[in-house]
Amino acid sequence: MTSTDSPIPAVTTTPTGPAESVIIRPWPKVVFLYPTFVVSTIYFLLSWLDLVSGETLGNTFMVVLLCNLLVFSFDFSRIKSITMVITGILVVVLVLWLDTKWDLTGYLGGLFGRIHIVCNAPFYAFLGGGLGLLLVIVFINSRFHYYEVNAREILHHHGYLGDVRRWSTEGLEMNKEINDVAEYVLLRSGRLIFSPMTSKKAIVLDNVANVNRIEKAINDLLSHVAVRINQRPGPG
């Protein structure tokens, strides 16, 4: 008597994407102050070592700070950003044209030359240390409050005791928005909007860093599902 092993099919459904899950961490607006934190830290060292004059440091620091605060003042849409760039170019051209008739650049140079802002090393140290502490707190908090997307569901991890809320990814709709060019330049950030079928409200995640990379990883994770059929052949 001979026995033959009949083929045993095994069907498994597994994601074949580069990762089994994608972590999404929405950040608060304060993270966009990191340029001010970096500059204040560097300027503290330069001021403490007396390598650069206090006036030069103070004037340039105020320019950096005001430019950084613009991120919180306006939403730099694409149209608005293009308009501002064109307006800036036109202003420069106008100033250069007026300078051919009057010494306008000399007058402006003298006007700004009378601005003397001096900040000492303790000021830079206090501001840099305060911003650094805030960024560390935000980073620690992001370890406990984040979203995780896998092939089956979206998980919202929140709370320091490990609370989790879940939504199914079946029929999930995802949209990406980049509404602020300045925020995108600083952290490649944008907004992700998830619309699960099991939820009446959309899940809106603002200030997602590297939003394009996150979006691509989620698309790869949810779209690459392979069906593998394993069959054990009988003896020949």
Secondary structure, 3 states (H helix, E strand, C coil): CCCCCCCCCEEEEEECCCCCEEEECECCHHHHHHHHHHHHHHHHHHHHCCCCCHHHHHHHHHHHHHHHHHHHHCCCCHHHHHHHHHHHHHHHHHHHHHHCCCCHHHHHHHHHHCCCCCCCHHHHHHHHHHHHHHHHHHHHHHCCCEEEEECCEEEEEECCCCEEEEEECCCCEEEEECCCHHHHHHHCCEEEEEECCCCCCCEEEEEECCHHHHHHHHHHHHHCEEEEEECCCCCC
